[in-house]
Amino acid sequence: MPETTSSKPSSSRSQRGSRSHHRTSVIEKYLAGALLLLVLLASGLAEMPWIPNPWPVRILQGTLLGAWFIVIAVATFQERIQTMLLRGPTPWMLALTAWHFYGILNAPDSKWALARCLLVLIGLAVYIIAGYGLKSDTIRWVATAAIGIGVAQSLLGFAQFGQDQSASRGAIFASFGNHESLGSFLLILIPPAIALALQPRLEFKTRLYSQAAAVVLVGALLIARTRSAWIGLVAGAIMMALLAAKEGSIRIDRNRKHDLVGPAAVVAAGLIVFVIIGELMPLLGERATTFQFLKDDTSFIDRLNQWRGAVLATAERPFTGWGTGSWPILQSWWTHTADEPFTVTRVGTGHSNLAHNVWVQTAAELGVTGLALYAGLFITLMQSIIQRLPDMSARNHHHRKALAMGAVCAVFASIVDGLGSPAHVFPGVLIQLWFWMGVGVGACRENEVAPEALLPVKPVTHVTVGVMAAVIGCIPLAFAFRLNQGQANIKPPTVEIVAESVKRIDGQQGVQAVAVVTDANGKDRASAPGIEWAATGLTNVSQSAIDVDGGGVRSVLTGIPQPGVQPVLYAKWRDETGRIITAHNP
């Protein structure tokens, strides 16, 4: 009898424990993954052009709260925090996040800086969830669903393309409102889809789905006509071929060559049929021929001017940069194009104020330190994942290996794409990239094993990577040094301040100063945009521009003199070699 009475509570406790374990498994496998997908969808929603201000920022704020809620919810499932902080690329990612926040101290506008830091925090949370918070089987279906989101965007783009009946048929943009953002977004998803499509040891349905997804994603990327993404796709394909050759991930017996040739042929044939039926050859050929005439391409010339300005800005503040999110605000000081700071901070701006090279823009904003941290992050990430690929093959973890390879190739392709694209500072692209970095780390893990042995801490590796990252971070300074050498061959322009007393609309007596810039031949040139103003002894200072016949657009500063104080005005102009010419009045 004692045994009988004691077994009932024991059985009851066992049942309760079983139900609790079941609930935990459901949360681990479905709920956390579903919430992570909602975070990715919300980040893309914030980039949609028809969302009115201030809702994009509010959406991102809610996304940040949701992302970190998931981090807390899954914290007990897998990696211990104190262990996770030392694994793989995580130390570099945390240092980069901290440096973004430090950049707020140097930023010309704290709102812009905080908005950029908001994106970085969301990206960090998404990386932690995908890399350390989810189990391997959950990562599989979440990654598959993320590829499905890209397929849906592609189908929307196809619908837009079909509705465009004009002779030229503009590039598609899906829900992003810009073909560059769509191209960079699709580029991140294509390598994982291709890696799954070409893995002969996966289930037939998985391979078939991946082959169809690869055809749709690549087809959409082609008609998005984003040249930098095209180049990034080629770079990602080369990386995948190198990894496959090194690790033997798709190496098969001679008698079973069809296991690899078949999927590759399906993808290639699908793309050929897509191009033929869609009558895309003339459009793609027209876009491709622009590579032959880059010197005459106005968009490429504008990009060169932006890149030149960014490296010169980096040279002025090489260590800390000009502050997080500062380049769209200050870029006119070096490029003399697009919107000036007073316009950007008041009404915002568009792609014209971006460097169209995320890496030189990063150097201008965060200095060589920030660029080096990014370089260290990517190098450590790829090195950490690649070193795990042989073990995945030995354990027959082919699905996880395909995801890991796809993630590495996606990151590498995005690095190349970032050399000519402005899209990587927007939420839909930036957070998607950080998600796939997390997928790459998460794919390196076992179902019930934390990654202590999978991504070991090697101080020597971090030191080596640090040296390599420092060298990469200094590359913009090398270009700036070469531009500075041109000062000996180019005569500097002259800058003059013409100030006068004026009566303001409100009846008060004010001061109006006009900056006049003259080149070495004595010919007037436009001083707006591009003048950096400073003033003492004035209140209610504002900046504007006026169009003068024969003198172009000139920069104007107005203000009200303080009683008993002599106003002093300063105007700073930077020429094409980085030389700074300063004028003051009186």
Secondary structure, DSSP 8 states (H G I E B T S, - for coil): -HHHHHHHHHHHHHHHHHHHHHHHHHIIIIIHHHHHHHHHHHHHHTT-TTS-TTHHHHHHHHHHHHHHHHHHHHTTTS--HHHHTTSTTHHHHHHHHHHHHHGGGT-S-HHHHHHHHHHHHHHHHHHHIIIIIS-HHHHHHHHHHHHHHHHHHHHHHHHHHHH--SSS-----TTTTSHHHHHHHHHHHHHHHHHHHT-TTS-HHHHHHHHHHHHHHHHHHHHHT-HHHHHHHHHHHHHHHHHHHHH-TT---GGGTHHHHHHHHHHHHHHHHHHHHTT-HHHHHHHHGGGGGGGG-HHHHHHHHHHHHHHHHHHHSTTT-S-TT-HHHHTHHHH--S--HHHHHHH---GGGS-S-HHHHHHHHHHHHHHHHHHHHHHHHHHHHHTTHHHHHHTT-HHHHHHHHHHHHHHHHHHHHTTT-SGGGSHHHHHHHHHHHHHHHHTTS-SS--TTTTS---HHHHHHHHHHHHHHHTHHHHHHHHHHGGGGGS---EEEEEEEEEE-TTS-EEEEEEEEEE-TTS-EE--TTT-EEEEESEEEEEEEEEEETTTEEEEEEEEEE-TT---EEEEEEE-TTS-EEEEEE-
